[in-house]
Amino acid sequence: MKVLIATEKPFAPDAVKSIKQVLDNAQMETVLLEKYSDKAQLLDAAKDADAIIIRSDVIDAEVLAAAPKLKIVVRAGAGYDNVDLDAATARKVVVMNTPGQNSNAVAELALGLMVYSARNFYDGSSGTELKGKRLGIHAYGNVGRNVARIAKGFGMEIYAYDAFCPSEVIEKDEVTPLASAEELYETCQYVSLHIPATDETKNSINYALLNRMPKKAVLINTARKEVINEAELVQLMETRPDFKYITDIMPKNHEELTAKFANRYFSTPKKMGAQTAEANNNAGIAAANQIVDFFVNGNTKFQVNL
C-alpha cells in the first residue's frame, strides 16, 4: 500500500517523521513529494498511489484521472475546497478532512490579528484595547469555539451566528447566539470570519453586510478569500474610513488594497492559520491514522464526499 504525501507547503520535519511512523507501523509505504513547482510532478507521483495526504494542494479531476489505484485523499486540515469532490465521487475515491486539528492554531492567529489591528499595526501610535469590545464569530465550528474561549480571556463580549449550530450549543459556552448574519454584523465592532467557501457563501461578505457594522469596525478573515466580495470591500473601505480588514489569505486585489488603505488593511504573505509545529503534527498524524483506519477497518467517519 503506497501513501503519497504531496505538500507544496511541506509539513514540519517532525510531523513528516510522525506520519511516516504511523504508516510504517501499518506496513504502508510512504512517498514524499514536497515543494513541487509543477503539476506534472504531482501527476507523476500520484500514478501508483493508493492514498494521498495533502495540505492546500489541489486535487482536481486531472490528478484523480492520473491515479487509477487511488482509494482515499485526506486533507490535513478542516477546509477541503481544494479537492474536486464530484470528480472524486465519480471515481469512487473517498475524501476526508481532519476537523479540529488546526483549530487552536487558527484561533490564536485570529486573536493575534485583532491585537495587531487594535494597536495600529504597532506603528507607535495610541491604539485601543480589546477588553469590553463586542466580538462576533461568524460560524461556530471548531475554530469559532476556540476563538470564543481565547477571547474570554481578553474580556470581550462574545456573540455568534451559525445557521447550522443550535443556539443551546452556543449558549452552553456562555456566548450569545444571534439569529442572522445581519444581526451579528450590526451588533459587533469585531467580526471573526470562519465560514467555508461554498456556492452559497462565495462573495457573500459584501458591501451591504459589512456596512451594517458599527463605527471603527474590524473584519478578521482566517477562513477563505473566496467568501469576500473583493470589489465591494474596496468600495466599502473607500466610503468607510473607519473600517479595517485583516486577513491571512491574501486577496487577489492585494496591491490595490495596500496602495489605498495601507493603515487599515493587512494580509500575511501566505496563509498562516495552520502554520504551527503543533498543528502540523496534529493534522498530519490524524491524516495518517485515518488512512490506516480506512484500509484496515473500512472507517469513513470523516468522509466529506458522497
MOKAHU-V738607 format. One record per residue. RES is the residue in one small letter. BURIAL is + if it has 16 or more other ideal C-beta (glycine too) atoms within 10 Angstrom, else -. Layout:
RES | BURIAL
RES | BURIAL
//
This chain:
m | -
k | +
v | +
l | +
i | +
a | +
t | +
e | +
k | -
p | +
f | +
a | +
p | -
d | -
a | +
v | +
k | -
s | +
i | +
k | +
q | -
v | +
l | +
d | -
n | -
a | +
q | -
m | +
e | -
t | +
v | -
l | +
l | +
e | -
k | -
y | +
s | -
d | -
k | -
a | -
q | -
l | +
l | -
d | -
a | +
a | +
k | -
d | -
a | +
d | +
a | +
i | +
i | +
i | +
r | +
s | +
d | +
v | -
i | +
d | -
a | -
e | -
v | +
l | +
a | -
a | +
a | +
p | -
k | -
l | +
k | +
i | +
v | +
v | +
r | +
a | +
g | +
a | +
g | +
y | +
d | -
n | -
v | +
d | +
l | +
d | -
a | +
a | +
t | -
a | -
r | -
k | -
v | +
v | +
v | +
m | +
n | +
t | +
p | +
g | +
q | +
n | +
s | +
n | +
a | +
v | +
a | +
e | +
l | +
a | +
l | +
g | +
l | +
m | +
v | -
y | -
s | +
a | +
r | +
n | -
f | +
y | -
d | -
g | -
s | -
s | -
g | -
t | -
e | -
l | +
k | -
g | -
k | +
r | +
l | +
g | +
i | +
h | +
a | +
y | +
g | +
n | +
v | +
g | +
r | +
n | +
v | +
a | +
r | -
i | +
a | +
k | -
g | -
f | +
g | -
m | +
e | +
i | +
y | +
a | +
y | +
d | +
a | -
f | -
c | +
p | -
s | -
e | -
v | -
i | +
e | -
k | -
d | -
e | -
v | +
t | +
p | +
l | +
a | -
s | -
a | +
e | -
e | -
l | +
y | +
e | -
t | +
c | +
q | +
y | +
v | +
s | +
l | +
h | +
i | +
p | +
a | +
t | -
d | -
e | -
t | +
k | +
n | -
s | +
i | +
n | +
y | +
a | -
l | +
l | +
n | +
r | +
m | +
p | -
k | -
k | -
a | +
v | +
l | +
i | +
n | +
t | +
a | +
r | +
k | +
e | +
v | +
i | +
n | +
e | +
a | -
e | +
l | +
v | +
q | -
l | +
m | +
e | -
t | -
r | +
p | -
d | -
f | +
k | +
y | +
i | +
t | +
d | +
i | +
m | -
p | +
k | -
n | -
h | -
e | -
e | -
l | +
t | -
a | -
k | -
f | +
a | -
n | -
r | +
y | +
f | +
s | +
t | +
p | -
k | -
k | +
m | +
g | +
a | +
q | +
t | +
a | -
e | -
a | +
n | +
n | +
n | +
a | +
g | +
i | +
a | +
a | +
a | +
n | +
q | +
i | +
v | +
d | +
f | +
f | +
v | -
n | -
g | -
n | -
t | -
k | -
f | +
q | -
v | +
n | +
l | -
//
